[in-house]
């Protein structure tokens, strides 16, 4: 018996032994707060495997690589009409020391019976900060700066016109190297005036808690070792995005960055920000073309281009198997008065989903 089958069998046995099947009206009334289901049909299993080959050239530096970019397994369980949970396991070659990690684990309790559209969330969750829409293989620069996942508790409200969300989580940055982690927050609002159009605004209490948390913590430790003042003032992060779908076209525009200067020891140290415009055109149900123009400022200048243009396409041979191609051209900011060479990158990727 394979691992998935064992998991499903164990789940069914556990539910049955715990007496989760409600047999009569009296039992239903007693368990009305959490009316659980034991049917195996309430378990979902989804997966994704992505393998890519890439080539990059920047000046005299050339690099060719073949990677297993993603191996992902998502498990979902609907315990009742109001209670559900999901777990996502992820492997990315070269990341997390080549280990499989729990990418997300979310418990959702819906309050629909009392407050329509309201739900509570608990677990390791991707925060509602950023939209990150793209039709290309590579992630947009906005995601590189703003994606954040952490243990959190949250409240969401959804309606046909407006979605609201608020989350609190323990940050990873240790201010003054005292191993203390401050409580952080994310709040977002998404307006949907009509079908196919949405506007989103979000705020993050400290943008460095996303992509820059390790860099900030390392810098604070170094400052303490050097005898300088290891204090840190974070910067509020803001995200503004719009997505429009008209016929076979989809366009997304997003700005994500710091609203103020980041400070170390009271000295201003930068205001990282990114932006992206992405266009996708679906020629057929299986073939799509995409283009993206994006840029960044004061964000990992040696890795993230100041301006970057990309084009690509994807063809789905079946509902489960697809091939995608991409070309990126990037220009970089000057570093210490020197102008880095432009970068050319080409990538081909095959993906299988189930």
N, C-alpha and C positions, 0 to 999 in steps of 0.2 A: 504493500500500500504506500503510495507516495505521500509526501509531507502535507500537501493540501488536503488530501482525502483524510489523513489522520486528524488534521485540525478540524475539519468539518464534522467528523464522527465524534471527536471528543467534545465539541461544542454541543452537539445534539444530546449526548449522554449527560453532560453536566446540567443542561437545561431540564432534562427529564428528571434527573435525580433530585434537583432542587425544587421540584414541584411547580415549575413555571407555567404549566398548562392549566388554564383556568377552565374548570369543568362545569360550573353552575353559576347562577346569577349571584348567589351569596358570595362566592369567592371573587367574582368580578368586582363586586362593590367594595370588598375589603382591600383589593389590590388596585383600586382606581387611580391612585397616584402614579404608580409605575405598572401599567398593564402589560406585562411582558409576553413575548411570543417565543415559542420554542421551535417553530418550523425551520427546517434547514434551508428553505427557500429565502429566508431573510438574511443569509450570508452571501456577500458578493466578493469575488476575487478578480482583480485586474492586474495586468502586468505590462511592462515595457522593456524592450532591449534595444539599445542604440549603439551602433558601431560606426566609427568615422575614420576617414583618412584625410590628412591635411598637409598643406605645404605653405610655408611662409618665408618671405624674404624681406630683410630690412638692411639696406646697405650691403655689406659683404657677408652678413649673417644669414644663413639659410637653415631651415629646419623641416624635416619630413617626419610624420608620425602616423601611427595607426593605434586607435584607442577604443576600448569598450567604454564609451562615454557614460552610459546609464544602464543599470539593471535595477528595475523598480518593481516592487510587489505591494499592492494595496489591498487591504482586507477591510471590509465594512460589515457591520452587523446592526440590524434594525431590531432593537429589543421591544419596541412598541411604537405606536403612532407618534409618541412624544419623546422617546429616548433612543438614541443611536450612538454608535462609536465607530471610529475608523483608525487604522494603523497603516503607516506606509514605511516599508523597509527600502533602503537605497544603497546602491554601490556605485561609485564613480571612480574610475581608474586614476590613480595618483592623488586622490582626495582621502582624508581621514585615515592615512596610513594603509590604504587599500582594504579597509574594513567595511563590513556591512553595518549601517547605522539605522536607528529608528529616526526617520526623517520627520515624521509627524505622528502624533497620537492625540486624537481629539474626541472628547465626550460632549455630546450636544443634547441639551434638554430643552424642549420646546414648551413655551407657556401659552400655546395657541388657545387652549380652552378658556383662559382668563384674559389674555392680552394677545390679540391677533398679530402674528408676525414676529413676536418677541421670542428670543432663544438665549440660553446660557451656554457658554463654552468653557471647557476645562482641558488642559493638557499642553503638549508641545505643539505650537500652532504657528503658521505663517501669518504674520500680522497684516492687517488691511492697509498697508502703507505701500503705495505703488500699484500700477496697473500692468506695466511691462508687456504690452501687446507687441507681437512681432510675427512676421511671416517667414523670417530667415532662420537658419540653423543656430547662429550665435545669439547669446543674450544681449539685449540692449544695454548701453552704458548706465541707464537709469537703474536697472536691476543690479548691476555690479556695485553701485553705491548704496542702494536703498533696501534690498531684500533683507528681511530679518525674521528669524524663527527662534522661539524661545518658549520655556514653560510659562504659561499665562492663564489668566482668567478673563473672560470677556462677556459682553452683552451686545447682542445684535437685534436690530429691528428692520424688517423688510416690508415694503409695500409696492404697489404698482408704480408709484411716482418717486419714492424716496427710500433709500437704504441708509441706515445709521449704524455705526459700530464704535465700541470703546473697549480697549483692552489694557490691562495692567500686567507688568512682568518685572522680574528682578534683573537688573542690568548686569552685564559681565565686566564692566570697567571698574577697577578698584581705585578709587580716588585717594590720592596721597599714599598709595601702596599700603593701606591699612587692612586690606582684604575685606573691606565692606562694599556691599553692592547696593546701590540706591534703587528704589522702586521707580520704574519708568512707565510711560503710557503712550498709547496710540489712539487717535480718534479720527474717524473718517465719515464723510457724507457723500453719497452718490445720487445725483439727480437724473431721472429718466423721463424727460418731458414727453417723448413719444418713442414708439418702437424703432430701434436702430440707432438711437442717439443717447449718449450718456455723458455726464460730466462728474468728475470726482475730485474732491479736495480732502487732503489728509494732513495731519500734523503728528510728528514724533518728538517726544520730549528731548531726546539727544540723538542726533543723526549718527554720531560715532558708534552707537550701540549696534549699528547694522554692519557695514563692511569694515569699519575702522577700529573695532573694539580691541583686537589683539595689538595693533600698532600703538594705540593710545596707552594700553597697559604696559607694553614694553618700554615706551618712552618715559613713563612715570618711574618705572624701576630704574632706568638708566639715570634719570635726573637725581634720584635719591642716592645712587651709588657715587655720583659726581659731587654730591654735597650741595646741589642747587635745590630750589624750592619745588618739591614735587606736587604742585597743585594743578588742578585741571578744571577749566570751565567749559562745559559742553555747549553745543549749539543746537537750537531747535531746528528740526528738519521739516520741510514743507514739500508737498506733492500736489501738483495740479495736472489733471489729465482729461482728455476728451476723446471719445471713440464714436465714429459715425459709420454705419453700414447702409449703403444704397445699392440695391441690385447686386451685381457681382463684385462691387468694390467695397473695401473696408480701409478706413484711414484712422490712424491713432496718433495723437500728439501728446507729449508728456514732458513736464519739467519737474525735476526732483533735486533738491539741494539744501544746503544750510541757509538759514535765515539770518545768521550772524557769524562773526568770527569765532573760531575755536581758539582758546587761550591756554597756554602752558606757563605756569609761574607768572601769570598776569600779562604775558606777552602774546599779542595776536599771532596766530600761526597758520591761518588759511581759512578759506570759506569754500569748501568743495561743493560743486554743483554739476548737474548733467541735464541733457535734454535729448529728445528723440522724436522723429517723425517717421511713421511706418505706413507703407501702402501695400495692400494685397489685392490682386485681381484674380478671380477664379474663372479661368477660361472654360473649364468643364467641371463635372463633379469630381474628377480625379486629378486634374492639372491646375496648378496655381502658380502665379508669378508674384514676386515681392521685391520691394526696394525700401531702403532705409537711409536716412540722413540723420546724424547724431553728433554730439560733441560733449566736451567736459572742460572744466576749469578747476585748477588747484586740487586735482584728484589723481594721485598716483601718476604723476606726469611721465614717468619712464615706462609705464605700462598702458595707460589709458590715453588714446589719441585725443588731441584738442578738437579735431574734426575727422569724421569718418563717414564714408559712403559705401553702401553695400547693395548688391543685387543677388537674386537667387530664384529658385523655383523648386517645386515639389510635385512628384507624380506618384499617385497611389495605384499600385498594380492590383491590389485587392483592398478590402476593408481593413486588413491587418498588416499589410506590408507596403512600405513606401520608400522611395529614393528621393533625396534632396541634395541640391547643389548650391554653393554660395561663393561669392567673391567679395572681399572687403579691401578697401583702400583707405589707409589712415595717415593723417598728418599730426605731428606732435609739437607741443610747446617747447620753447627753448629751455634748456636746463643748465644753470650756471653759465649763461651766455652762449652756450653751444646749441646748434640746431640739429636735433636727431634726424636720421634719414626717414623718409616715408616708408610705410610698411604695406606690403601686398600679402594677402592671405587667401588661399583657396581651400575649400572643404567639400567633401562628399560624404554623405551619411545615409545608411540604411537603418530602418526602424521596423520592429515587429511588435505589435501590441495585441493583447488578448484580454 
